[in-house]
Amino acid sequence: MVVKPLIAIIKSYQKWISPLLPARCRYQPTCSQYCIEALSTHGLFKGLFLGIRRVLRCHPWGGSGHDPVPKSKD
């Protein structure tokens, strides 16, 4: 119920705010896309946890490269 509005907010960010900022994402998929996939796959709590953790790892001294959302253990 709360996941869809969060995804809509992230998509709005991708459409309206992200293009105004310089490209600097260190990972694939981008952090915002990762958050959308994490919320869709794992739901609100785990998806939000994974998304926040990913954003906190995205800095000049962090890693880079391909970092997909973990598969659901259903």
Backbone as a chain_set.jsonl record, in Angstrom:
{"seq": "MVVKPLIAIIKSYQKWISPLLPARCRYQPTCSQYCIEALSTHGLFKGLFLGIRRVLRCHPWGGSGHDPVPKSKD", "coords": {"N": [[0.818, -1.189, 0.0], [1.938, 1.259, 0.753], [4.143, 1.091, -0.76], [3.743, 1.594, -3.534], [3.233, 4.472, -3.674], [5.8, 5.346, -2.808], [7.44, 4.367, -4.852], [6.386, 5.892, -6.937], [7.238, 8.439, -6.136], [10.013, 8.129, -6.355], [10.213, 7.659, -9.115], [9.318, 10.128, -10.038], [11.402, 11.725, -9.134], [13.425, 10.621, -10.777], [12.533, 11.498, -13.268], [12.224, 14.333, -13.136], [14.133, 15.621, -11.401], [16.644, 14.274, -11.362], [17.688, 14.557, -14.078], [18.649, 17.16, -13.977], [20.892, 17.109, -12.464], [24.436, 16.393, -12.344], [25.674, 13.426, -13.929], [26.613, 10.815, -11.871], [26.556, 8.303, -10.843], [27.791, 5.35, -9.415], [27.204, 2.74, -9.661], [25.519, 0.029, -11.374], [22.359, -1.318, -11.566], [21.24, 2.168, -11.497], [21.128, 4.022, -8.383], [18.537, 4.959, -7.781], [16.944, 3.363, -9.468], [17.607, 0.889, -8.428], [16.441, 1.122, -5.882], [13.719, 1.161, -6.599], [13.461, -1.428, -7.716], [14.161, -2.965, -5.461], [12.122, -2.304, -3.629], [9.907, -3.264, -5.069], [10.501, -5.993, -5.227], [11.044, -6.893, -2.59], [9.285, -5.658, -0.826], [8.067, -3.17, 1.56], [9.664, -2.785, 4.06], [12.136, -4.363, 3.98], [12.894, -3.712, 1.366], [13.152, -0.907, 1.509], [15.193, -0.768, 3.396], [17.294, -2.046, 1.959], [17.524, -0.241, -0.197], [18.261, 2.206, 1.075], [20.652, 1.403, 2.244], [22.152, 0.914, -0.054], [22.321, 3.517, -1.218], [23.848, 4.763, 0.742], [26.249, 3.439, 0.376], [27.155, 4.471, -1.971], [29.538, 6.35, -2.786], [32.598, 8.259, -3.279], [34.683, 6.636, -2.225], [33.605, 4.186, -2.053], [32.358, 1.074, -3.436], [31.91, -0.007, -6.888], [30.321, -0.724, -10.055], [28.449, -3.583, -11.29], [25.609, -4.19, -9.415], [23.175, -5.902, -8.514], [19.759, -6.138, -7.257], [19.201, -8.3, -4.526], [17.833, -11.587, -4.951], [14.483, -12.56, -4.104], [13.637, -14.606, -1.321], [11.448, -16.296, -1.539]], "CA": [[0.0, 0.0, 0.0], [2.841, 2.402, 0.815], [5.221, 0.87, -1.729], [3.442, 2.264, -4.807], [3.545, 5.907, -3.602], [7.252, 5.532, -2.741], [7.953, 4.157, -6.208], [5.984, 7.066, -7.721], [8.126, 9.538, -5.744], [11.329, 7.86, -6.95], [10.095, 7.877, -10.562], [9.252, 11.582, -10.233], [12.79, 12.173, -8.983], [14.155, 10.229, -11.985], [12.076, 12.263, -14.423], [12.291, 15.786, -13.004], [15.28, 16.146, -10.654], [17.882, 13.623, -11.782], [18.294, 15.133, -15.29], [19.266, 18.45, -13.672], [22.116, 16.851, -11.718], [25.456, 15.7, -13.144], [25.692, 11.963, -13.801], [27.704, 10.418, -10.989], [26.256, 7.023, -10.22], [28.921, 4.426, -9.471], [26.684, 1.38, -9.782], [24.464, -0.338, -12.319], [21.513, -0.198, -11.959], [21.406, 3.38, -10.697], [20.594, 3.885, -7.023], [17.085, 5.13, -7.781], [16.357, 2.16, -10.066], [17.828, -0.164, -7.436], [15.407, 1.289, -4.855], [12.445, 0.719, -7.175], [13.497, -2.887, -7.814], [14.177, -3.527, -4.108], [10.773, -2.154, -3.078], [9.01, -4.163, -5.807], [10.855, -7.387, -4.959], [11.101, -7.267, -1.172], [8.3, -4.973, -0.011], [8.408, -1.892, 2.172], [10.724, -2.711, 5.062], [13.419, -4.848, 3.471], [13.216, -2.928, 0.178], [13.635, 0.396, 1.948], [16.497, -1.016, 4.021], [18.267, -2.291, 0.888], [17.71, 0.994, -0.953], [19.03, 3.159, 1.883], [22.011, 0.86, 2.366], [22.817, 1.128, -1.345], [22.63, 4.94, -1.359], [24.948, 5.064, 1.662], [27.484, 2.868, -0.187], [27.49, 5.169, -3.215], [30.391, 7.506, -2.529], [33.865, 8.093, -4.015], [35.551, 5.602, -1.665], [32.848, 2.937, -2.037], [32.525, 0.201, -4.589], [31.275, 0.389, -8.143], [30.067, -1.856, -10.937], [27.118, -4.193, -11.321], [25.145, -4.524, -8.067], [21.733, -6.129, -8.636], [18.961, -6.389, -6.055], [19.184, -9.733, -4.22], [16.591, -12.308, -5.246], [13.6, -12.835, -2.976], [13.762, -15.997, -0.865], [10.102, -16.902, -1.462]], "C": [[0.868, 1.262, 0.0], [3.924, 2.291, -0.254], [4.958, 1.64, -3.023], [3.666, 3.775, -4.743], [5.046, 6.191, -3.517], [7.883, 5.372, -4.119], [7.593, 5.348, -7.098], [6.869, 8.269, -7.401], [9.501, 9.355, -6.388], [11.289, 8.093, -8.459], [9.988, 9.362, -10.894], [10.641, 12.193, -10.113], [13.578, 11.855, -10.26], [13.794, 11.12, -13.176], [12.386, 13.754, -14.313], [13.561, 16.318, -12.345], [16.596, 15.577, -11.167], [18.489, 14.212, -13.061], [19.0, 16.475, -15.049], [20.605, 18.302, -12.958], [23.151, 16.176, -12.615], [25.417, 14.193, -12.892], [26.877, 11.562, -12.931], [27.462, 9.077, -10.313], [27.401, 6.041, -10.459], [28.474, 2.991, -9.759], [25.722, 1.259, -10.953], [23.633, -1.417, -11.659], [21.742, 1.017, -11.061], [20.76, 3.188, -9.332], [19.07, 4.031, -6.996], [16.391, 3.916, -8.396], [16.496, 0.973, -9.12], [16.746, -0.093, -6.354], [14.045, 0.82, -5.359], [12.393, -0.804, -7.232], [13.457, -3.538, -6.433], [12.793, -3.439, -3.472], [9.797, -3.112, -3.757], [9.248, -5.623, -5.443], [10.649, -7.78, -3.502], [10.073, -6.573, -0.289], [8.884, -3.772, 0.713], [9.647, -1.941, 3.05], [12.079, -3.173, 4.533], [13.843, -4.054, 2.237], [13.764, -1.559, 0.525], [15.008, 0.273, 2.6], [17.577, -1.202, 2.954], [18.564, -1.012, 0.1], [18.548, 2.021, -0.204], [20.473, 2.692, 2.017], [22.806, 1.086, 1.08], [23.221, 2.586, -1.528], [23.8, 5.32, -0.453], [26.285, 4.498, 1.177], [27.983, 3.634, -1.401], [28.235, 6.465, -2.897], [31.751, 7.242, -3.174], [34.764, 6.978, -3.496], [34.846, 4.256, -1.572], [33.129, 2.117, -3.275], [31.9, 0.793, -5.837], [31.032, -0.872, -8.955], [28.641, -2.358, -10.856], [26.74, -4.675, -9.925], [23.633, -4.724, -8.106], [21.064, -6.303, -7.273], [18.989, -7.888, -5.784], [17.819, -10.351, -4.541], [15.793, -12.519, -3.962], [13.702, -14.307, -2.605], [12.407, -16.676, -0.719], [10.095, -18.313, -1.936]], "O": [[0.549, 2.23, -0.691], [4.55, 3.288, -0.612], [5.869, 2.277, -3.552], [4.243, 4.33, -5.678], [5.519, 7.172, -4.09], [8.756, 6.149, -4.505], [8.404, 5.77, -7.922], [7.213, 9.038, -8.298], [10.082, 10.31, -6.904], [12.225, 8.661, -9.022], [10.509, 9.808, -11.916], [11.013, 13.07, -10.893], [14.308, 12.705, -10.769], [14.654, 11.452, -13.991], [12.773, 14.374, -15.303], [14.021, 17.397, -12.719], [17.554, 16.319, -11.382], [19.71, 14.356, -13.128], [19.856, 16.874, -15.839], [21.367, 19.264, -12.859], [22.785, 15.462, -13.548], [25.158, 13.747, -11.774], [28.016, 11.927, -13.222], [28.106, 8.76, -9.312], [27.91, 5.924, -11.574], [29.301, 2.132, -10.068], [25.187, 2.25, -11.451], [24.218, -2.402, -11.209], [22.359, 0.911, -10.001], [19.938, 2.29, -9.15], [18.39, 3.307, -6.269], [15.353, 3.484, -7.895], [15.592, 0.143, -9.028], [16.198, -1.119, -5.954], [13.304, 0.158, -4.632], [11.393, -1.405, -6.84], [12.789, -4.556, -6.251], [12.339, -4.395, -2.844], [8.951, -3.709, -3.09], [8.301, -6.405, -5.361], [10.143, -8.863, -3.209], [9.997, -6.876, 0.901], [10.041, -3.404, 0.508], [10.598, -1.201, 2.802], [13.063, -2.441, 4.633], [15.026, -3.752, 2.077], [14.727, -1.096, -0.087], [15.882, 1.111, 2.381], [18.644, -0.594, 3.032], [19.717, -0.734, -0.229], [19.444, 2.637, -0.782], [21.404, 3.491, 1.917], [23.993, 1.409, 1.126], [24.343, 2.866, -1.95], [24.652, 6.118, -0.846], [27.341, 5.024, 1.529], [29.129, 3.455, -1.814], [27.633, 7.53, -2.76], [32.029, 6.112, -3.576], [35.544, 6.422, -4.269], [35.419, 3.29, -1.068], [34.025, 2.429, -4.059], [31.427, 1.93, -5.845], [31.484, -1.956, -8.586], [27.74, -1.648, -10.409], [27.458, -5.472, -9.322], [22.883, -3.808, -7.766], [21.725, -6.58, -6.272], [18.819, -8.68, -6.712], [16.785, -9.697, -4.412], [16.359, -12.639, -2.876], [13.839, -15.161, -3.48], [12.239, -17.543, 0.14], [9.047, -18.959, -1.936]]}, "num_chains": 1, "name": "protein.A"}
